[in-house]
Every structure is written in C-alpha cells, then in structure tokens.
Amino acid sequence: MSDSTEQHIEQLYKGYTYSSEQFDKAILFVSSGILGISITFIEKIVLLSTSQHNWLLLLSWLLEATTIALFTINHYVSVQSFNKAIKNAYNENAIESKSIKYLNLASIITLILGLILLIIFIFINIKK
C-alpha cells in the first residue's frame, strides 16, 4: 500500500470515529432530553393524575429508556469490535460489525417512536 493510500485510509478512520462519537452523543443527549422534558411537562403543565392516555407517556418512557440501554450495549459491542480489529490489524473486515449497525438502527427507531408517542401524549393533554 502506498503512503498516500494509507494516509487516506487513516483520514477515513478518523472521520468515521468522529462521526460515530457525535452520533453516540446525539442519541444519548436527545433521548435523555426527551425524558427530562416529559417529566417537566407532567410536573408543570399537565398533572399525571389528570392526564389522559397515560399509556402513551409510559410507552414513550419505555422506548427512550430502551434507546439508552441499546446505546450502552452498542458502546460495549463497539469496544469489543475495536479490540478484535486491533488484534487483526491487517484484516480489513475486522472492524465491521453487523451488531453495531443493528443496534444503531434500533436506537434510532426507539428514539423516534418514543418521541412520537410523547408528542401525541402532549397534544392530547394540552387540548383539555
């Protein structure tokens, strides 16, 4: 491999690492924020005891908690994949992990579904 190719690959890995770090931070930040906002909503705007369709809120919380759990599992799997890649430094496929892809996708889905349910819950209870 030429020096320019190795430098290009190194830059790609740096970009990938930065992007992955930002994605992880965003998922955790948004999911935690949704939980915080929903708790503030039921404390300050609509009391849980008088709100309607509380199952939407509870399911939203469950999905956001699942997002955080998936994020944690994903982080662990990612670290294990990097350890494997380090051991197999010249194996180009060693860093690729289907589990990480699926966990990232699951995190996105649970985050979005939880947010949608929270928004529905809020709209139902603000119209009262």
N, CA and C atoms as a LAMMPS dump frame, in Angstrom:
ITEM: TIMESTEP
0
ITEM: NUMBER OF ATOMS
384
ITEM: BOX BOUNDS ff ff ff
-5.0000000000000000e+02 5.0000000000000000e+02
-5.0000000000000000e+02 5.0000000000000000e+02
-5.0000000000000000e+02 5.0000000000000000e+02
ITEM: ATOMS id mol type element x y z
1 1 1 N 0.836 -1.173 0
2 1 2 C 0 0 0
3 1 3 C 0.884 1.241 0
4 2 1 N 0.519 2.206 -0.814
5 2 2 C 1.324 3.432 -0.882
6 2 3 C 1.045 4.319 0.332
7 3 1 N 1.957 5.252 0.575
8 3 2 C 1.799 6.17 1.706
9 3 3 C 0.53 7.006 1.578
10 4 1 N 0.222 7.458 0.368
11 4 2 C -0.972 8.288 0.178
12 4 3 C -2.248 7.475 0.434
13 5 1 N -2.247 6.21 0.054
14 5 2 C -3.408 5.353 0.315
15 5 3 C -3.57 5.118 1.81
16 6 1 N -2.463 4.85 2.498
17 6 2 C -2.518 4.649 3.944
18 6 3 C -2.989 5.918 4.655
19 7 1 N -2.529 7.076 4.187
20 7 2 C -2.958 8.343 4.785
21 7 3 C -4.451 8.563 4.544
22 8 1 N -4.895 8.227 3.348
23 8 2 C -6.32 8.366 3.021
24 8 3 C -7.165 7.462 3.924
25 9 1 N -6.734 6.226 4.099
26 9 2 C -7.458 5.289 4.962
27 9 3 C -7.46 5.796 6.403
28 10 1 N -6.331 6.333 6.845
29 10 2 C -6.247 6.875 8.199
30 10 3 C -7.225 8.046 8.368
31 11 1 N -7.32 8.906 7.37
32 11 2 C -8.265 10.022 7.42
33 11 3 C -9.708 9.522 7.444
34 12 1 N -9.983 8.48 6.667
35 12 2 C -11.334 7.901 6.671
36 12 3 C -11.689 7.343 8.05
37 13 1 N -10.762 6.654 8.675
38 13 2 C -10.999 6.122 10.016
39 13 3 C -11.199 7.24 11.034
40 14 1 N -10.429 8.314 10.902
41 14 2 C -10.606 9.446 11.805
42 14 3 C -12.001 10.059 11.623
43 15 1 N -12.414 10.209 10.376
44 15 2 C -13.743 10.737 10.092
45 15 3 C -14.836 9.823 10.61
46 16 1 N -14.639 8.547 10.408
47 16 2 C -15.606 7.555 10.891
48 16 3 C -15.705 7.612 12.418
49 17 1 N -14.558 7.675 13.085
50 17 2 C -14.527 7.719 14.545
51 17 3 C -15.226 8.97 15.061
52 18 1 N -14.926 10.114 14.46
53 18 2 C -15.558 11.369 14.879
54 18 3 C -17.074 11.308 14.671
55 19 1 N -17.488 10.827 13.515
56 19 2 C -18.911 10.723 13.205
57 19 3 C -19.615 9.789 14.181
58 20 1 N -18.987 8.686 14.479
59 20 2 C -19.553 7.717 15.407
60 20 3 C -19.692 8.313 16.807
61 21 1 N -18.671 9.04 17.245
62 21 2 C -18.73 9.693 18.558
63 21 3 C -19.867 10.705 18.617
64 22 1 N -20.016 11.495 17.571
65 22 2 C -21.073 12.5 17.528
66 22 3 C -22.46 11.85 17.513
67 23 1 N -22.601 10.75 16.776
68 23 2 C -23.871 10.02 16.731
69 23 3 C -24.223 9.506 18.125
70 24 1 N -23.259 8.895 18.792
71 24 2 C -23.491 8.363 20.131
72 24 3 C -23.916 9.465 21.099
73 25 1 N -23.218 10.587 21.054
74 25 2 C -23.557 11.709 21.93
75 25 3 C -24.963 12.227 21.632
76 26 1 N -25.286 12.344 20.358
77 26 2 C -26.596 12.872 19.966
78 26 3 C -27.724 11.963 20.434
79 27 1 N -27.572 10.665 20.231
80 27 2 C -28.615 9.713 20.649
81 27 3 C -28.835 9.809 22.155
82 28 1 N -27.769 9.784 22.917
83 28 2 C -27.883 9.841 24.37
84 28 3 C -28.453 11.178 24.826
85 29 1 N -27.994 12.272 24.24
86 29 2 C -28.46 13.615 24.599
87 29 3 C -29.955 13.775 24.302
88 30 1 N -30.362 13.403 23.111
89 30 2 C -31.764 13.586 22.717
90 30 3 C -32.679 12.693 23.549
91 31 1 N -32.31 11.446 23.714
92 31 2 C -33.139 10.526 24.485
93 31 3 C -33.283 10.977 25.936
94 32 1 N -32.188 11.379 26.536
95 32 2 C -32.229 11.884 27.915
96 32 3 C -33.043 13.175 27.994
97 33 1 N -32.884 14.025 26.994
98 33 2 C -33.652 15.272 26.943
99 33 3 C -35.145 15.032 26.84
100 34 1 N -35.528 14.059 26.038
101 34 2 C -36.95 13.722 25.899
102 34 3 C -37.513 13.279 27.242
103 35 1 N -36.771 12.447 27.948
104 35 2 C -37.23 12.014 29.275
105 35 3 C -37.373 13.217 30.21
106 36 1 N -36.383 14.101 30.212
107 36 2 C -36.431 15.277 31.072
108 36 3 C -37.587 16.207 30.745
109 37 1 N -37.798 16.451 29.464
110 37 2 C -38.892 17.326 29.04
111 37 3 C -40.242 16.733 29.423
112 38 1 N -40.387 15.434 29.245
113 38 2 C -41.675 14.805 29.559
114 38 3 C -41.955 14.865 31.06
115 39 1 N -40.933 14.704 31.874
116 39 2 C -41.134 14.79 33.325
117 39 3 C -41.518 16.212 33.711
118 40 1 N -40.86 17.194 33.131
119 40 2 C -41.21 18.597 33.39
120 40 3 C -42.641 18.878 32.94
121 41 1 N -43.034 18.327 31.797
122 41 2 C -44.383 18.526 31.269
123 41 3 C -45.435 18.03 32.251
124 42 1 N -45.221 16.821 32.805
125 42 2 C -46.252 16.291 33.713
126 42 3 C -46.176 16.911 35.106
127 43 1 N -45.058 17.54 35.439
128 43 2 C -44.959 18.232 36.73
129 43 3 C -45.529 19.651 36.665
130 44 1 N -45.289 20.353 35.558
131 44 2 C -45.591 21.785 35.49
132 44 3 C -46.824 22.131 34.655
133 45 1 N -47.151 21.314 33.646
134 45 2 C -48.211 21.699 32.718
135 45 3 C -49.461 20.838 32.895
136 46 1 N -49.319 19.539 32.799
137 46 2 C -50.451 18.621 32.947
138 46 3 C -50.072 17.586 34.002
139 47 1 N -50.832 17.543 35.062
140 47 2 C -50.544 16.567 36.113
141 47 3 C -50.855 15.16 35.62
142 48 1 N -50.027 14.227 35.986
143 48 2 C -50.217 12.841 35.579
144 48 3 C -51.551 12.302 36.078
145 49 1 N -51.982 12.738 37.239
146 49 2 C -53.243 12.256 37.817
147 49 3 C -54.465 12.71 37.021
148 50 1 N -54.339 13.802 36.259
149 50 2 C -55.485 14.296 35.48
150 50 3 C -55.292 14.131 33.976
151 51 1 N -54.17 13.595 33.573
152 51 2 C -53.905 13.455 32.132
153 51 3 C -54.633 12.249 31.552
154 52 1 N -54.792 12.288 30.247
155 52 2 C -55.463 11.203 29.522
156 52 3 C -54.429 10.405 28.738
157 53 1 N -54.77 9.156 28.483
158 53 2 C -53.92 8.262 27.682
159 53 3 C -52.497 8.184 28.232
160 54 1 N -52.404 7.947 29.512
161 54 2 C -51.091 7.861 30.172
162 54 3 C -50.23 6.734 29.609
163 55 1 N -50.859 5.769 28.977
164 55 2 C -50.094 4.661 28.388
165 55 3 C -49.143 5.181 27.31
166 56 1 N -49.52 6.269 26.627
167 56 2 C -48.625 6.856 25.624
168 56 3 C -47.345 7.373 26.28
169 57 1 N -47.504 8.039 27.403
170 57 2 C -46.35 8.558 28.132
171 57 3 C -45.474 7.412 28.638
172 58 1 N -46.119 6.406 29.212
173 58 2 C -45.355 5.276 29.747
174 58 3 C -44.617 4.527 28.635
175 59 1 N -45.267 4.344 27.501
176 59 2 C -44.618 3.669 26.38
177 59 3 C -43.483 4.532 25.826
178 60 1 N -43.692 5.841 25.792
179 60 2 C -42.633 6.753 25.364
180 60 3 C -41.428 6.626 26.281
181 61 1 N -41.672 6.616 27.596
182 61 2 C -40.583 6.458 28.559
183 61 3 C -39.864 5.127 28.358
184 62 1 N -40.641 4.078 28.139
185 62 2 C -40.044 2.751 27.923
186 62 3 C -39.151 2.757 26.682
187 63 1 N -39.62 3.385 25.602
188 63 2 C -38.824 3.443 24.377
189 63 3 C -37.567 4.28 24.562
190 64 1 N -37.667 5.387 25.262
191 64 2 C -36.482 6.217 25.493
192 64 3 C -35.492 5.5 26.409
193 65 1 N -35.995 4.796 27.42
194 65 2 C -35.114 4.007 28.286
195 65 3 C -34.463 2.879 27.477
196 66 1 N -35.216 2.293 26.56
197 66 2 C -34.672 1.258 25.676
198 66 3 C -33.582 1.843 24.788
199 67 1 N -33.788 3.055 24.304
200 67 2 C -32.776 3.73 23.489
201 67 3 C -31.472 3.868 24.271
202 68 1 N -31.584 4.301 25.51
203 68 2 C -30.39 4.461 26.344
204 68 3 C -29.734 3.107 26.6
205 69 1 N -30.538 2.07 26.846
206 69 2 C -29.982 0.727 27.057
207 69 3 C -29.296 0.22 25.797
208 70 1 N -29.936 0.413 24.633
209 70 2 C -29.329 -0.008 23.367
210 70 3 C -28.026 0.739 23.116
211 71 1 N -28.008 2.015 23.455
212 71 2 C -26.786 2.812 23.319
213 71 3 C -25.664 2.206 24.153
214 72 1 N -25.998 1.827 25.376
215 72 2 C -24.996 1.243 26.276
216 72 3 C -24.477 -0.079 25.729
217 73 1 N -25.379 -0.925 25.264
218 73 2 C -24.989 -2.213 24.67
219 73 3 C -24.152 -1.973 23.417
220 74 1 N -24.589 -1.022 22.602
221 74 2 C -23.867 -0.696 21.374
222 74 3 C -22.439 -0.254 21.674
223 75 1 N -22.289 0.544 22.707
224 75 2 C -20.954 1.018 23.086
225 75 3 C -20.074 -0.175 23.469
226 76 1 N -20.608 -1.085 24.238
227 76 2 C -19.851 -2.274 24.638
228 76 3 C -19.456 -3.106 23.422
229 77 1 N -20.407 -3.355 22.521
230 77 2 C -20.131 -4.144 21.315
231 77 3 C -19.084 -3.441 20.449
232 78 1 N -19.181 -2.127 20.359
233 78 2 C -18.228 -1.354 19.572
234 78 3 C -16.811 -1.496 20.13
235 79 1 N -16.676 -1.391 21.434
236 79 2 C -15.368 -1.543 22.061
237 79 3 C -14.807 -2.94 21.786
238 80 1 N -15.671 -3.95 21.874
239 80 2 C -15.223 -5.319 21.599
240 80 3 C -14.788 -5.463 20.138
241 81 1 N -15.493 -4.815 19.236
242 81 2 C -15.135 -4.871 17.81
243 81 3 C -13.783 -4.208 17.569
244 82 1 N -13.55 -3.082 18.237
245 82 2 C -12.255 -2.41 18.088
246 82 3 C -11.127 -3.269 18.655
247 83 1 N -11.398 -3.932 19.777
248 83 2 C -10.385 -4.835 20.329
249 83 3 C -10.052 -5.946 19.329
250 84 1 N -11.081 -6.482 18.697
251 84 2 C -10.876 -7.532 17.689
252 84 3 C -10.089 -6.967 16.499
253 85 1 N -10.432 -5.754 16.088
254 85 2 C -9.751 -5.133 14.952
255 85 3 C -8.277 -4.878 15.258
256 86 1 N -8.005 -4.491 16.483
257 86 2 C -6.614 -4.256 16.867
258 86 3 C -5.823 -5.558 16.789
259 87 1 N -6.441 -6.641 17.235
260 87 2 C -5.767 -7.939 17.186
261 87 3 C -5.545 -8.401 15.747
262 88 1 N -6.438 -7.999 14.859
263 88 2 C -6.352 -8.39 13.445
264 88 3 C -6.112 -7.152 12.593
265 89 1 N -5.085 -6.405 12.904
266 89 2 C -4.865 -5.079 12.326
267 89 3 C -4.91 -5.033 10.805
268 90 1 N -4.512 -6.075 10.142
269 90 2 C -4.481 -6.012 8.686
270 90 3 C -5.658 -6.728 8.033
271 91 1 N -6.606 -7.154 8.828
272 91 2 C -7.809 -7.77 8.278
273 91 3 C -8.831 -6.65 8.066
274 92 1 N -9.117 -6.305 6.834
275 92 2 C -9.957 -5.136 6.518
276 92 3 C -11.377 -5.265 7.056
277 93 1 N -11.894 -6.47 7.217
278 93 2 C -13.264 -6.644 7.684
279 93 3 C -13.372 -6.763 9.196
280 94 1 N -12.26 -6.751 9.899
281 94 2 C -12.293 -6.984 11.34
282 94 3 C -13.069 -5.908 12.1
283 95 1 N -13.036 -4.679 11.615
284 95 2 C -13.704 -3.599 12.35
285 95 3 C -15.21 -3.539 12.041
286 96 1 N -15.637 -4.163 11.003
287 96 2 C -17.043 -4.13 10.624
288 96 3 C -17.837 -5.082 11.5
289 97 1 N -18.898 -4.598 12.084
290 97 2 C -19.731 -5.413 12.951
291 97 3 C -21.192 -5.175 12.61
292 98 1 N -21.881 -6.244 12.229
293 98 2 C -23.308 -6.113 11.923
294 98 3 C -24.095 -5.768 13.173
295 99 1 N -23.626 -6.254 14.341
296 99 2 C -24.348 -5.945 15.573
297 99 3 C -24.395 -4.453 15.819
298 100 1 N -23.293 -3.762 15.548
299 100 2 C -23.258 -2.313 15.761
300 100 3 C -24.26 -1.626 14.83
301 101 1 N -24.308 -2.054 13.601
302 101 2 C -25.262 -1.46 12.657
303 101 3 C -26.696 -1.655 13.139
304 102 1 N -27.019 -2.873 13.589
305 102 2 C -28.378 -3.161 14.042
306 102 3 C -28.716 -2.424 15.336
307 103 1 N -27.757 -2.325 16.238
308 103 2 C -28.002 -1.599 17.483
309 103 3 C -28.192 -0.103 17.216
310 104 1 N -27.405 0.464 16.302
311 104 2 C -27.593 1.866 15.924
312 104 3 C -28.976 2.082 15.322
313 105 1 N -29.377 1.202 14.428
314 105 2 C -30.696 1.312 13.804
315 105 3 C -31.804 1.178 14.849
316 106 1 N -31.66 0.222 15.75
317 106 2 C -32.659 0.04 16.805
318 106 3 C -32.728 1.273 17.701
319 107 1 N -31.579 1.879 17.993
320 107 2 C -31.55 3.1 18.815
321 107 3 C -32.306 4.231 18.134
322 108 1 N -32.098 4.378 16.844
323 108 2 C -32.791 5.43 16.089
324 108 3 C -34.297 5.188 16.102
325 109 1 N -34.701 3.953 15.869
326 109 2 C -36.13 3.619 15.819
327 109 3 C -36.798 3.856 17.167
328 110 1 N -36.186 3.372 18.264
329 110 2 C -36.806 3.561 19.576
330 110 3 C -36.833 5.037 19.97
331 111 1 N -35.81 5.773 19.604
332 111 2 C -35.772 7.205 19.89
333 111 3 C -36.931 7.915 19.183
334 112 1 N -37.095 7.65 17.915
335 112 2 C -38.144 8.317 17.131
336 112 3 C -39.535 7.904 17.601
337 113 1 N -39.749 6.609 17.831
338 113 2 C -41.06 6.152 18.295
339 113 3 C -41.402 6.74 19.662
340 114 1 N -40.427 6.773 20.554
341 114 2 C -40.657 7.371 21.871
342 114 3 C -41.021 8.841 21.762
343 115 1 N -40.329 9.56 20.887
344 115 2 C -40.616 10.976 20.681
345 115 3 C -42.013 11.178 20.095
346 116 1 N -42.376 10.374 19.13
347 116 2 C -43.709 10.479 18.519
348 116 3 C -44.8 10.244 19.564
349 117 1 N -44.633 9.209 20.388
350 117 2 C -45.634 8.927 21.419
351 117 3 C -45.72 10.056 22.438
352 118 1 N -44.591 10.632 22.795
353 118 2 C -44.6 11.753 23.73
354 118 3 C -45.326 12.954 23.131
355 119 1 N -45.073 13.237 21.865
356 119 2 C -45.746 14.357 21.194
357 119 3 C -47.252 14.129 21.148
358 120 1 N -47.672 12.908 20.822
359 120 2 C -49.11 12.591 20.808
360 120 3 C -49.704 12.791 22.192
361 121 1 N -49.02 12.28 23.225
362 121 2 C -49.479 12.431 24.601
363 121 3 C -49.63 13.912 24.958
364 122 1 N -48.649 14.72 24.598
365 122 2 C -48.688 16.148 24.913
366 122 3 C -49.852 16.83 24.213
367 123 1 N -50.04 16.548 22.914
368 123 2 C -51.136 17.177 22.177
369 123 3 C -52.498 16.773 22.739
370 124 1 N -52.654 15.523 23.109
371 124 2 C -53.921 15.07 23.679
372 124 3 C -54.21 15.831 24.973
373 125 1 N -53.207 16.014 25.782
374 125 2 C -53.421 16.593 27.109
375 125 3 C -53.376 18.11 27.145
376 126 1 N -52.824 18.746 26.136
377 126 2 C -52.849 20.208 26.079
378 126 3 C -54.23 20.694 25.631
379 127 1 N -54.922 19.904 24.834
380 127 2 C -56.238 20.311 24.303
381 127 3 C -57.324 20.308 25.35
382 128 1 N -57.033 19.798 26.548
383 128 2 C -58.051 19.699 27.593
384 128 3 C -58.577 21.05 28.004
